[in-house]
């Protein structure tokens, strides 16, 4: 999986699309990831969660989510980060104001 340590993406409000969650860490070639590039993982609530794509634009995040739905990730949804920390949709909305 790609290294999420890029400083640029740890600053400000960032949208990502969560595509999968697993109690066990998946291997790089796991078929559930459908050979996607740039998949990132993080630990949250006792699970390893996987995201694909990242953007600073809400409309682009919605487009990325739709792309993942078309690729078979029917449960994919947008998550929000601010300065490298996951935040709620409500917090992201307030930051955009």
PANULUM-469397 format. One record per atom (N, C-alpha, C): x, y, z; residue in one letter. Coordinates in steps of 0.001 Angstrom, whole numbers, plus 500000, padded with zeros to 6 digits. Example, Ala and Ser with C-alpha at 12.3 -4.5 7.8 and 13.67 -1.06 7.14 Angstrom:
2
513190494310507800A;512300495500507800A;513200496700507800A;512850497750507080S;513670498940507140S;512900500030507870S;
This chain:
97
500818498824500000X;500000500000500000X;500872501253500000X;500350502299499478X;501104503539499347X;501415504129500724X;502488504871500793X;502916505512502033X;502162506825502211X;501346506954503268X;500548508166503454X;501297509320504103X;502611509234504206X;503371510223504969X;503609511534504221X;503023511700503062X;503232512923502289X;502777514136503087X;503696515006503422X;503414516173504260X;502308517036503680X;502317517221502383X;501323518063501715X;499900517640502064X;499664516351502145X;498315515844502382X;497975515737503857X;498899516104504725X;498618516111506158X;498186517486506639X;498131518453505749X;497796519825506119X;496442520221505545X;495641520914506350X;494357521420505887X;493290520339505793X;492199520674505131X;491055519782504977X;491244518908503744X;491146517599503947X;491352516627502876X;490211515620502910X;489733515245501719X;488688514234501573X;489314512970500990X;488914511825501538X;489365510531501030X;488139509636500910X;488255508570500120X;487158507627499960X;487545506322500641X;486787505971501679X;487039504703502355X;486349503606501557X;487118502557501225X;486581501497500383X;486413500174501107X;487092500001502236X;487092498697502881X;487581498835504317X;487109497942505177X;487606497851506554X;487783496372506862X;488825496055507622X;489118494661507932X;489717494565509331X;489382493487510038X;489994493301511356X;491452492879511222X;491817492318510075X;493198491925509796X;493771492798508688X;495069493095508783X;495724493875507736X;495794493039506466X;495446493636505335X;495478492941504056X;496867493031503441X;497231492013502670X;498513492050501975X;498389492952500752X;499517493376500238X;499539494302499107X;498767493762497908X;498833492483497632X;498171491915496465X;496802491322496748X;496205491637497881X;494909491064498242X;493869491377497165X;493135490349496748X;492162490514495662X;491028491459496027X;490765491658497309X;489700492583497703X;490021494029497320X;491297494311497098X;491692495668496705X;491643495854495191X;491314494798494464X;491052494844493012X;492145495559492227X;493405495352492642X;494557495921491932X;494505497439491795X;493930498100492763X;493919499561492764X;495300500076493133X;495679501170492582X;496902501841493008X;496561502871494071X;497550503330494782X;497391504402495766X;496315504119496813X;496356502922497368X;495474502578498476X;496233502866499767X;495581503570500664X;496185503923501948X;495434503196503052X;496131502893504130X;495463502239505256X;495730503018506532X;494805502882507477X;494972503491508790X;494182502667509791X;494548502751511040X;493854502036512118X;492818502967512733X;491593502420512959X;490535503215513554X;489506502266514147X;489132502465515390X;488124501640516067X;488435500148516000X;489709499792516127X;490110498384516150X;490160497705514795X;489973498461513718X;490007497903512368X;491084498587511539X;491547497899510526X;492385498537509529X;491447498979508422X;491474500261508110X;490566500821507114X;491383501279505914X;490801501107504743X;491500501370503494X;490805502476502718X;491620503413502223X;491091504524501450X;491758504560500085X;491054505174499162X;491577505372497813X;491252506798497396X;492226507451496818X;492032508811496356X;492067509823497491X;492388511040497134X;492351512138498103X;492276513443497327X;491559514375497896X;491344515655497237X;491014516713498283X;491085517936497887X;490691519037498755X;489325519603498358X;488723519046497315X;487466519569496782X;486315518599497046X;485237519053497697X;484119518154498010X;483483517518496775X;483330518289495686X;482717517711494486X;483609516640493858X;484921516795493970X;485853515782493469X;485776514525494334X;485603514689495630X;485455513538496530X;484215512730496146X;483127513408495819X;481904512725495397X;482136511966494094X;482902512543493183X;483228511871491923X;484056510617492184X;485052510732493064X;485889509585493413X;485058508473494057X;484125508851494914X;483240507870495544X;482434507131494466X;481894507866493523X;481143507255492429X;482001506303491618X;483246506674491397X;484169505807490670X;484370504489491416X;484503504571492730X;484673503344493513X;483397502507493511X;482246503138493522X;480981502393493422X;480937501620492106X;481352502273491017X;481355501610489708X;482357500464489653X;483415500528490453X;484416499457490485X;484022498327491426X;482838498417492029X;482356497326492864X;482415497561494353X;482921498707494784X;482974499027496212X;481695499778496576X;480597499040496660X;479266499633496842X;479110500377498168X;479923500032499165X;479846500681500473X;480838501837500628X;481536502203499563X;482532503277499640X;481862504583500065X;482559505344500903X;482032506629501358X;483175507592501614X;482855508873501632X;483854509929501820X;484121510113503308X;485405510195503639X;485810510536505004X;486601511837504948X;486720512490506089X;487291513829506160X;488474513838507119X;489521514549506727X;490700514733507571X;491005516214507665X;491480516610508823X;491965517976508987X;493302517908509706X;494324518429509060X;495697518393509583X;496097516988510022X;495754516006509185X;496170514623509414X;495304513836510381X;494235514434510914X;493368513760511886X;491983513586511283X;491419512376511411X;490079512136510893X;489069512947511706X;488153513599510994X;487125514414511640X;485756514015511084X;484709514485511726X;483353514183511281X;482979515043510069X;481920514627509374X;481405515406508248X;480951516780508719X;480361516834509898X;479895518102510455X;481071519050510708X;482171518523511262X;483360519353511491X;483919519866510165X;483941519003509150X;484438519417507831X;483550520514507255X;482257520367507410X;481307521380506917X;481576522728507590X;481790522718508888X;482077523954509623X;483391524586509178X;484389523763508866X;485682524289508401X;485547524942507032X;484667524438506195X;484478524995504859X;483815526359504890X;483121526693505960X;482408527979506044X;483365529132506166X;
